[in-house]
C-alpha cells in the first residue's frame, strides 16, 4: 500500500508541477498488488483530467493526453477503472484544433482483458466495457492529416464485451462524425469496423459462438446493422457509396440456429437498401448493388440455401428472394433501370427440394416473377428488352420452365401444376403475348415468336 500511495502521489505531483499546467488533474487509486499506472498529460494546456482506479491485481494503465490550450475546461478526460486482474488499458488523446472535449472511458471488471484507445482531433468519445475474460478492444478515432482540414472530429465508439469472453473488437474511425457500436455477449466473437467517411453509423450485436462481423464504410451517410446469434457465422458489409443502408440478421427467433452461414453485402452506389435474413444452417447470401436507389431483400429460411442479388448498374431496381426449403438456389441479375424481380421458393408444409431459379434483366422497366412450390424445379428468365413482363408458377414436380424475351413490350405467363412438365417460351419481336398452362402430367410446350 505504501508503494501504491507513493506512485499515486508522484503522478499528482507531475500533474501540478507548474502553474502553466494548472488545468491538469489526475487521481490514481490502486488497492491491490502488482498494479502500475502511468499518467502523462503532456503539458495539459487546459487539458487533462484523468482518473485511474485499479482495485484488482496486476493491472496496468497508461494515459497520455494533450490539448491545444484554447479552452479553460480540460478538453481531454479519461477514466480507467479496472476491478479485475491482469487487465491492461492504454489511452492516448490529442486535441489538435478546436476546444471540443474528448473522452475515453474504460471499465474492465473481467480478467486478462486488453484495451487500447487512441483519439486525435476534437470531440471524440470512446467507451469500452469488458466484463468477461480474455477480451481485446482497440479503438482509433481521428486522423492527424485530416484534422488539418477539420475532417476527423466528433466520432463516437462504444464497445461492450461480456458473455463467455474471448472477444475481439477493433474500431477505426478516421473520418468525421461517425458512430460505432459493438456489443458481443456470446463466446469468442470478432468485430472489425472501419468508417473512413462522414456521418456513417455501424451497429454490431453478436450473441453466438465464433461469430465474425466485418463492416467497412468509406462513403458518407451510410448505415449498417449486423445482428448475429448463430455459430461460426460471418457478415461482411462494404459500403463505399453514399446514403446506403444495410441490415444483416442471422438470428434464430424460431429456434433453428444458423451454423456456418455467410453474408456478403457490397453497395458501391448511392441510396441503396439491402436487407438479409438467415434463420437456418449453411445459408449464404450475396448482395451487390452498384446503381442508385435500388433495394434488395433476401430471406433464407432453409438449410443449404444460396441466394444472389446482383444489381450492378442502373437505377431504381428492386429484387426480392424468399427461400424456405433445402437445397435451394436463387439468383437475380439486373443492370437496367426500373426493373423488378421476385423469387419465391417455399416449403412450409409440403416437401420442396432441389429448386433453382435465375432472373436476368438487362433492359429497363421489366418485371419478372418466379414462384416454385414443388420438387426438383428449375426456372430461368432472361429479358433483355424493355417493358417486358414474365410470370412463372410451378407447383408440381419435375418441372422446367425457360422464358426468353428479347424484344420490347412482351408478356409471358407460364403455369405448371402437374408432373414432369417442360415449357420454353422465346419472344424475339415486340408486343407479343404468350400464355402456357399445363396441369396434367408428361407435358411439353414450346412457344417461339
N, C-alpha and C positions, 0 to 999 in steps of 0.2 A: 504493500500500500504506500510505503514511503516513496519508493521509486516512481510509482504512478503519479503521486501528487507532485513530485519534482518535475516529471515530464509535463504535466499539465501547466505547472507554473512557468516552465520555460516557454511554452507556447504562448501563454498570455503575455509574457514579457516581450516576446517578439512582436506581438500584436500592438502593444502600446509603447514601443521603443522610442518614438519621436513624435512631436506634435504634428508633423506632416501626415502621419499615418493615423490620426485620431479616430477616423471612421472605422477602423478595423477592429472587430470584436471576435474573439474566439474562446469557446468554452470546451474543454475536454474532460470527460469523466469516465474513468476506467476502473471497474470494481473487481475484476478477476485477474488472473496471472497471464503473463506472456503476451500482453497486448502492446501494440505500438501505434502511435498516431503522429503524423507529421502535417502541420498546417502552415503553409507559406502563402500569405495573401499579397505577395509581390508589390509591396509599397502602397496598397489599398487605393489611394487617390479617390476617396469617397466610396470605395468598395469594401468588400469583406463581409463579415458576419458569418461565422462557421460554428456549428455545434457538432461535436463528435461524442457519442455516448456508447461505450462498449462494455456491456456487463457480462459477456461470455469470456471464454478463454482463447488465447492465441489468435485474436483478431488483429487485422491491420487496416489502417485507414490513411489515405493521403489526400489532402485537399490543397489545391493551388488555385488562387483566384486573382484576377487583375481587373482594373477598371480604367475608363478614360478620364475620370475626375470631373465630369461635367454635372454631377448631381450631388446633393447633400446627403441623401439617403443611400446607404450601401446598395450597390447595384448587383452584387453577387451574393447570394445566400445559399448556403449548403448545409444540409442536415444529414448526418450519417448516424444511424442507430443500429447497432449490431448486438443482439442479445443472445445469439447462438455462439457456436465455437468454430474456430478456424475459418472465419469469413474474411474476405478481402474486398475493400472498396477504394476506388480511385476516382477523384473528381477534379477536373480542370475546367475553369471558366474564365473567359476573356471577353470583356465588353469593349468593342473597338469603334463604335460610332456613337449613337445617341444614348442617353442615360435611361434606358429601359431595363428594369431589373430582370436578371436571370436567376433561376432557382433550380437546385438539384436536391432531391430527397431520396435517400437510400435507406431502406428498412429491411434488415435481414435477421429474421428470428430463427432461421434454419441453421444447418451446419454445412461447412465446406462450400459455401457459395462465393462466387466472384462477381463483382460489378465494377464496370468502368464507364465513366461518363465524361465526355469532352464536349464543351459548348463554347463556340465562338460567336461573336456578334451579340446583339442585344435581344432581350425579351424571350430567351429560350427557357423552356420548362421541361424538366425530366423527373419522373417518379419511378423508382424501382423497388418492388416489394418481392422478396423471395423467402417464403415461409417454410418451404420444404428443403431437402438436402441436395447438394451436388449440382446446383444450378449455375448458369453463366449468363450474364446480361451485359451487353455492350451498346452504348448509345453515343452517336456522334451527330451533333447538330451545329449547323453553321459552316461557313467556308470563308477563309481569310481573303481570298481573291474576290469572291462575290460580295463580301462585306464592304469593299471599297466603293461599290456601286449601290449599296444598300439593298441587296437582293438575297440575303440569307438570314434574316431575323424572324422572330416570332414563331418558331417551331415548337411543337409540343409532343412529348413521348411519355407513354405510360406502359410499364411492364409489370405484370403480376404473374408470378410463377409459384405454384403450390402443388397440391396433389402428391404423387409419389416421388417427384423430383427428377433430377437428371435432365432438366430442360436447357435449351439454348435459345437465346433471343438476341438478335442483332438488328439495331435500328440505325439507319444512316439517312439523315435529312439535311443536306447542304443547301436546300432551296429556301423558299420564302413561305411562311405561314402555313406549313404543312402540319398534319396531325396524325399520330400513330398510336394505336392501342394494341397491345399484345397480352392476351390472357391465356395462360397454359396451366391447367389444373389436372391434367392426366398424368401420363408416365412417359418421360423421355421424348417430349415434343420439341420440335425445332421450328423457329420462325425467323425469317430474314426479310426485312422491309427496307427498301431503298426508294426514297422520294426526292428526286432532284429538281422537280419543277416547283410550281407555286400553287397554293390553295388546294393541295391534294389531301385526301383523307383515307386512312387504311385502318381496318379493324381485323384482328386475327383472334379467334377463340377456339382453343383446342382442348378437348377433354378426353381424348382417346389415348391410344398407345402407339408410340413411334410415328406420330403424325408430323408431316412436314408442310410448311407453308412458305412460298416464295412470292413476294409482291414487289414489283418494280414499276414505279410510276414516274416517268420522265417528262410527261406533259403537264398541263395545268388544269386545275379544277376537276380532277378525276376522283372517283370514289370506288373503293374496293372493300368488300366484306367477305371474309372467309370463316366458315363455321365447320368444324370437324370433330367427330367423336368416334371415328372408326379405328381400325387397326392397320398400320402401315399404309395409310392413305396420304396422297400428295396433292397439293393445289399449287399451281404456278400461274400467276396473273401478271401480265405485262401490258401496261397501258402507256403508250408513247404519244397518243393523240391528246385532244383536249375535251373536257366535259363528258368523259365516258363513265359509265357505271358498270360494276361487275359484282355479282353475288355468286359465291360458291358454297353450297350447302351439302356437306357429306355427313349427315347425321342419321339417327335411327329412331325416329318417332314411332315407327311400327314394330320395333323390336328386332329388325333384321339389320345387323351391324355391317357397315361397309368394311371390306377387307381387301387390301392390295389394289385399291382403285385410285385412279389419277384423273385430274382435271387440268387442262391447259387452256388459258384464255389469252388471246393477243388482240388488242384493239389499237390499231395504229391510226384509225380515222378519228373523226370528231363526233361527239354527241351520240355515241352508240350505247346500247344497253345489252348486257349479257347476264342471263340467269341459268345456273346449272344446279340441278338437284340429283344426288345419287344416294339411294337408300339401301342398296344391297351389295353383294360381293362382286369384286372384279369388274366394276363398271369403269368405263373410260369415256371421256368426253373431251372434245377439242372444238373451240370456237375461235374463228379468225374473222375479224371484222375490220376491214381497211377502208371502207367507204365512210359515208356520213349519214347520221340519223337512221341507222339500221338497228334492228333488235333481234335477239336470239334467245329462245327458251328451250332448254334441254332437260328432260326428266328421264333418268334411267332408274327404273324400279326393279328390274330383274337381274339375275346373275349373268355374268359374262356378256353384258350388253356393251355395245360400242356405238357412239354417235358422233357425227362430224357436222359442223356447220361452217361452211366457207363462204363468206360474203366479201369478196376480195376487191370489188370495185363497184362504183355506182352508189346511189343514194336511196334512202327510204325503203330498204328491203326488209323483209320480215321472214323469219324461219322458226318453226316450232316442231320439236321432235319429242314424242312421248313413247316410251317403251316400258312394258311391264311383263316381259317374258324372257325366257332363257334363250341363249344362242341367237340373239337378235343383232342386226346391223342396220344402221341408218346413215344416210349421207345427203346433205343439201348443199348445192353449189350454185351461187348466184353472183353474176358480175354486171348485170344491168341495173336499172333503176326501177323502183316502184313494183318490185316483184314480191310475191308471197308464196311460201312453201310450207306445207303441213304434212307431217308423217306421224301416223298413229299405229302402234303395234301393241296389242294388249292381250293379257292373259289373267284376268281377274278370277274367272271360274273355269271356262273350258280350256283345254290344253292348246297352247300356241307356241310352236317351236320352230327353230331353224328359218327364221324370216330374215329378209334383207330388202331394203328399199333405197332408191337413189333418185335424186331430182337434180337435173341440170337445166338452168335457165340463164341464158346469156343475152337475152333481149330485154325489152322494157315492158312494164305493165302486164306481166304474165302471172298466172295463178295456177298452182298445182297442189292437188290433194291426193295422198295415198293413205288408205285405211285398210289394215290387214288384221284379221282375227281368225286364223285357222292354222294349219300345219304346212310346213315346207313351202312357204310363199317366196316369191321373188318378183319385184315390181321395179321397173325402170322408167323414168320420164326424161325426155330431152326436148326442150323448147328453146329454139334459137331465134325465133321471130319475135314480133311484138304483138301484144294484146291477145295472146293465146290462153285458153283455159283447158285444164285436164283434170279429170277425176277418176281415180282407180279405187274400186272397192272389191276386196277379196275376202270372203268369209268361209270358203271351203278349204279343201286340202289339195295339195299338189298343183297349185295354181301358178301361172306365169303370165305376166302382162307387160307389154312394152308399148309405149306411145311416143312417137317422134313427130313433132310439129315444127316445121322449118319455114312456114310462111307466116302471114300475119292474120290476126283475127280468126283463128281456127278454134274449134271446140271439140273435145273428145270426152266421152263418158264410157267407162268400162266397169261392168258389174258382173262379178263371177261368184256365185254362191254354191256351185256344185263341186264335184271332184275332178281332178285331172284335166283342168281347163287350160287352154293356151290362147292368148289373144295378142295380136300385133297390129298396131294402127300407125300408119305413117301418112302425114298430110304435108305435101310439098308446096302447094299453092296457097292462095289466100281465101279466107271466108268459107272454109269447109266445116262441115259438121259430121261427127261420127258417134253412133250410139251402139254399143255392144253389150248385150245382156245374155249371160249363159248361166242357167240354173240347173242344168242336167249334168250328166257325167260324160267323160271322154269327149269333150267338145273342143273344137279348134276354130278360130276365127281370124282372118287376115283382111285388113282393110288398107288400101293404098289410094290416095287421092292427090 
